[in-house]
Amino acid sequence: MNPRALAAWSISGITISLASGNPVYRVLVLLCALNVLVALRRPDVSLRGMGIALVVAALIAITVTTLASHTGAHAFLALPSGIPVLGGPLTIEAVLFGASTGVGIAAAVLAAAPLSLVLMPNSLVDALPSGLARTGAAIGTALNLIPGIARSATEIRDAQRMRGWRPRRVREWPDLAVPVVLTALEGSITLAEAMEARGYGAGPRTHYADVVWGRADVAVCVVAPAAAIAFVALRVAGVIGDWYPFPDVSLPPVSVAGVACCLALAIPALVWRR
Amino acid sequence: MIRRLMRVALALPLLAVGAGAASSVTRDGPAAPLCVQAASSHRVGLVVEHADGQVVRRCVGFDTPTATALSALQGSGLEVGISSYGGGLGAAICQIDNEPATYPPSCFTGAGSYWVLFVSHAGGAWVTSALGASSVTVANGDDIGFRFDPQTGADPPPPSPAGTCPVLTPPPAATPTPAVRASPRPNATSTPSAVTSTSRPATPPPTSRPTAGVLGLVTPGATRASAGSLSPGSARPGVNLGILLAAIGAGALVGLLGTQALRRRRQ
């Protein structure tokens, strides 16, 4: 698969999921993105961690909206009004609005996830325009350092504990923080030397293999952005509207054209194979 | 696990359609008028102008020397949706007479219309209120106006409140009456068209309709059905088709998801 075509699909998915507050469209985008991830993710990648994170994010959205928004016709609990911000009736409408927000967050994150869970980092950097190649390489390298620092911190913490380190105050945490920072600096210098030894920055970026555009790549690159553009145009024209459950919960208005735009995002799962 | 997923995929469209059909008959009816103050000694005229130009007039009575614009509005019997900010910040008027049909929890949308509040003291001209409806106080003879207006551009005032509260006829001294009533009440029981009228006459004919808690009222267009209502009568054509297509599409996507998971597992 072509990384640029996948990037175009991701941008289209994010656009549709954020263009409307209608949960029906968001759920469809979420399902399309899940299909792409399950069908095309790298064999060494697990979706479990991201799934848990998205569920937690959705629950936070529901909780915050329910506690902070006290409008709606169907109250199921009332907190004492003396409690600042949180006091007042808790309504089913607020729960549903929070769920819609959570689904929107999950859909947007899942639409962006294939860039890291399907593609290799070097493929993503290769897909960048030549003007952004250095910036992309720097950002990619910096992001790759984060898991290394986390591993280093775990190892150093275990080593300090074996030496009898039992932190009780904040003042004792530098015993862990200082070695972690020094190790990270040492790793960065080693990485910079390795990149320089391989000729990084000596000339324009070269590629291990040429990126080929197949029919499936072209189809994805045309259909997904077209669907996003059509969705935004329908949104501007008023055919696709937002959905608010206040003051009384109602069924979201759904446009056939809007549904078609969302379903078009499933195309990578149909035409690409890993 | 995969087989279970496939079963869910097949059942999802049926469940979605069933849920839509079930929810279409669970809509709550409109709230009853809140204020019963037929013997009120103070009155305030209320003029509400919708976005389509439809004007609703009410005369609201109260016994205290002053009242807030919000309490007068709530006492008019019109449907009102508010969002309370707490902490002495008062409340915002989100919805009057089912306009807008829905609104976000923060009450105001980024670029939509909102209810602009006008006040007329003792028969004077409309003045845009600098305070919210829960902070503005009105007294006997004052008028309050609400106009659903875009956030951009000027805020033209609603129609004149003149005649909203009819002149009271003092009761004869010898025969005490338990309640003060408005004297002109023609056609008090024969205005069925006012219930669903959406016409926009240039000069609204003064037709009266009896409503509990309101002394005298002129309602060329009465309370309208909510556009976002789930009731079968307000369902717009095409909505069900969209939901049906979305349910089928969601079911197909879940089925495809199961197939993909099965294929990856075999690999």
Boltz contact constraints between the chains, C-beta under 6 A:
constraints:
  - contact:
      token1: [A, 24]
      token2: [B, 246]
      max_distance: 6.0
  - contact:
      token1: [A, 31]
      token2: [B, 253]
      max_distance: 6.0
  - contact:
      token1: [A, 34]
      token2: [B, 257]
      max_distance: 6.0
  - contact:
      token1: [A, 35]
      token2: [B, 256]
      max_distance: 6.0
  - contact:
      token1: [A, 35]
      token2: [B, 257]
      max_distance: 6.0
  - contact:
      token1: [A, 38]
      token2: [B, 257]
      max_distance: 6.0
  - contact:
      token1: [A, 38]
      token2: [B, 260]
      max_distance: 6.0
  - contact:
      token1: [A, 38]
      token2: [B, 261]
      max_distance: 6.0
  - contact:
      token1: [A, 39]
      token2: [B, 260]
      max_distance: 6.0
  - contact:
      token1: [A, 69]
      token2: [B, 105]
      max_distance: 6.0
  - contact:
      token1: [A, 71]
      token2: [B, 83]
      max_distance: 6.0
  - contact:
      token1: [A, 71]
      token2: [B, 105]
      max_distance: 6.0
  - contact:
      token1: [A, 244]
      token2: [B, 102]
      max_distance: 6.0
  - contact:
      token1: [A, 244]
      token2: [B, 103]
      max_distance: 6.0
  - contact:
      token1: [A, 244]
      token2: [B, 104]
      max_distance: 6.0
  - contact:
      token1: [A, 246]
      token2: [B, 102]
      max_distance: 6.0
  - contact:
      token1: [A, 246]
      token2: [B, 103]
      max_distance: 6.0
  - contact:
      token1: [A, 247]
      token2: [B, 81]
      max_distance: 6.0
  - contact:
      token1: [A, 250]
      token2: [B, 228]
      max_distance: 6.0
  - contact:
      token1: [A, 250]
      token2: [B, 230]
      max_distance: 6.0
  - contact:
      token1: [A, 251]
      token2: [B, 230]
      max_distance: 6.0
  - contact:
      token1: [A, 253]
      token2: [B, 239]
      max_distance: 6.0
  - contact:
      token1: [A, 254]
      token2: [B, 242]
      max_distance: 6.0
  - contact:
      token1: [A, 254]
      token2: [B, 243]
      max_distance: 6.0
  - contact:
      token1: [A, 254]
      token2: [B, 246]
      max_distance: 6.0
  - contact:
      token1: [A, 255]
      token2: [B, 242]
      max_distance: 6.0
  - contact:
      token1: [A, 256]
      token2: [B, 241]
      max_distance: 6.0
  - contact:
      token1: [A, 256]
      token2: [B, 242]
      max_distance: 6.0
  - contact:
      token1: [A, 256]
      token2: [B, 245]
      max_distance: 6.0
  - contact:
      token1: [A, 259]
      token2: [B, 242]
      max_distance: 6.0
  - contact:
      token1: [A, 259]
      token2: [B, 245]
      max_distance: 6.0
  - contact:
      token1: [A, 259]
      token2: [B, 246]
      max_distance: 6.0
  - contact:
      token1: [A, 259]
      token2: [B, 249]
      max_distance: 6.0
  - contact:
      token1: [A, 263]
      token2: [B, 249]
      max_distance: 6.0
